[in-house]
Amino acid sequence: MTNARELPAGYLAGLQGDAKRGEYIFAAAGCASCHLAPEADWAAGSLPALPGGRRFPSPFGTFIAPNISTDTTAGIGAWSDRDIVRAITLGASPEGSHYYPAFPYASFQRAASSDIADLIAYLRTLPAVSSTPPPHEVGFPFNIRRTLAFWKALFTNPAPVLPDPLPDDIARGRYLVEALGHCGECHTPRNALGGLKRTAWLGGAPHPSGEGRIPNITSASLNWSIEEIAAYLQSGFTPEFDVAGGKMIEVIANTSRLSDDDRMAIARYLKAVPPVE
């Protein structure tokens, strides 16, 4: 994927999205964690409603998740597949304006086109919700969206952080963490312009709200075994008999829907990432 505002020719050519598989991609990508209504739950066997409205404070202002339901006015029901792909992977609206990187397109740009096609097919099965969230609360100069073109040029790097060659199971974990799961968006520190510090990948970061800290999940700090990490991603219980808290509750709600093999792949990847002291 390029940093340009257009997709490669034929990006979706011949792809027929599978909505059932798209439900799995939806969980792996953590879409519900941002776009469910505030305080809503995604119950097993239900179709999630995605009206947005959740607030995400940061040093640059407060970002508010948009409606991505199938409503044709408030949501994305009138968008073409190409419109949705451009939003997910290029951070661009159908009209060509730039999205703020609170939407993790810098990670999603690494996603496979087949997975995105499946995700779109699933999104089109979800209920329409007519509510429109309020606009972002972002002050000058961050409210000048044209400047995001420069941000993208500087910080949207499609290259993997953990380079090849990798064994297949670790490569799968890399894909789940670096692309779909976008774990680095929270667990990696950022520079003054909000770009991820790839040299401190997954090394922990101040919480964007200014309260507390997001933990280091490299082996320098996370000393759990591969099996213990995978079990935590399934149940939310730590080896110390504690439980996941805060936003990790919602992350576990997503990772618990993944296969055992994929949770193990994530765990193996985390053990392979260079430690960040």
Long-range contacts (C-beta under 8 A, 24 or more apart in sequence): 1-89, 1-90, 1-109, 1-110, 1-158, 2-158, 3-152, 3-153, 3-156, 3-158, 4-90, 5-86, 5-90, 5-92, 5-96, 6-86, 6-90, 7-82, 7-85, 7-86, 7-89, 7-90, 11-82, 11-85, 11-113, 12-81, 12-82, 12-85, 12-113, 12-117, 15-113, 15-114, 15-117, 16-117, 17-81, 17-117, 17-118, 17-119, 17-120, 17-121, 17-122, 18-117, 18-118, 18-121, 19-118, 19-121, 19-122, 19-124, 19-125, 20-122, 21-118, 21-122, 22-118, 22-119, 22-120, 22-121, 22-122, 22-123, 23-122, 24-118, 24-257, 24-258, 25-115, 25-116, 25-118, 25-119, 25-122, 25-180, 26-119, 26-122, 26-123, 27-254, 27-255, 27-257, 27-258, 28-176, 28-180, 28-181, 28-254, 28-258, 28-262, 29-108, 29-111, 29-119, 29-180, 29-181, 29-182, 30-181, 30-182, 30-250, 30-251, 30-254, 31-68, 31-119, 32-250, 32-253, 32-254, 33-247, 33-250, 33-251, 33-253, 33-254, 34-65, 35-65, 35-66, 35-67, 35-68, 41-253, 42-253, 47-125, 47-126, 47-127, 48-126, 49-126, 49-127, 49-129, 50-75, 50-123, 50-126, 50-129, 51-75, 51-129, 51-131, 51-133, 52-133, 53-131, 53-133, 53-134, 56-102, 56-208, 57-208, 57-209, 57-210, 58-102, 58-208, 58-209, 59-194, 59-208, 59-210, 60-100, 60-138, 60-142, 60-194, 61-136, 61-137, 61-138, 61-139, 61-142, 61-143, 62-136, 62-137, 62-138, 63-100, 63-102, 63-136, 63-138, 64-133, 64-134, 64-135, 64-136, 64-137, 65-133, 66-133, 67-129, 67-131, 67-132, 67-133, 68-123, 69-126, 69-127, 69-128, 69-129, 70-123, 70-124, 70-126, 70-127, 70-128, 71-128, 71-129, 71-130, 72-128, 73-130, 74-129, 74-130, 74-131, 74-132, 75-128, 75-129, 76-123, 77-128, 81-117, 81-120, 84-116, 84-120, 84-123, 85-113, 85-116, 85-120, 88-116, 88-119, 89-116, 91-148, 91-152, 91-156, 97-145, 98-145, 98-146, 98-148, 98-149, 98-152, 99-148, 100-136, 100-138, 100-145, 100-148, 101-148, 101-151, 101-155, 101-194, 104-182, 104-185, 105-156, 106-152, 106-155, 106-156, 106-157, 106-185, 106-196, 107-178, 107-179, 107-180, 107-181, 107-182, 107-184, 107-185, 108-179, 108-180, 108-182, 109-156, 109-158, 110-158, 110-160, 110-175, 110-178, 110-179, 111-179, 111-180, 112-175, 112-179, 115-180, 151-193, 151-194, 151-195, 154-193, 154-195, 155-193, 155-194, 155-195, 155-196, 157-198, 161-198, 161-201, 161-273, 162-201, 162-269, 162-272, 162-273, 166-272, 169-261, 169-264, 169-265, 169-268, 170-265, 170-268, 170-269, 170-272, 172-261, 172-262, 172-265, 172-269, 173-262, 173-265, 173-266, 173-267, 173-268, 173-269, 173-270, 173-272, 174-269, 176-258, 176-262, 176-265, 176-266, 176-269, 177-266, 177-269, 177-270, 181-255, 181-266, 183-217, 186-214, 186-247, 187-214, 187-215, 187-216, 187-217, 200-276, 201-273, 201-274, 201-276, 202-270, 202-273, 202-276, 203-276, 203-277, 204-276, 216-276, 217-270, 218-270, 218-273, 218-274, 218-275, 218-276, 219-270, 219-271, 219-273, 219-275, 220-275, 220-276, 220-277, 221-276, 222-270, 226-264, 226-267, 226-268, 226-271, 227-264, 227-267, 229-263, 229-266, 229-267, 229-270, 229-271, 230-260, 230-263, 230-264, 230-266, 230-267, 233-258, 233-263, 233-266, 233-267, 234-260, 234-263
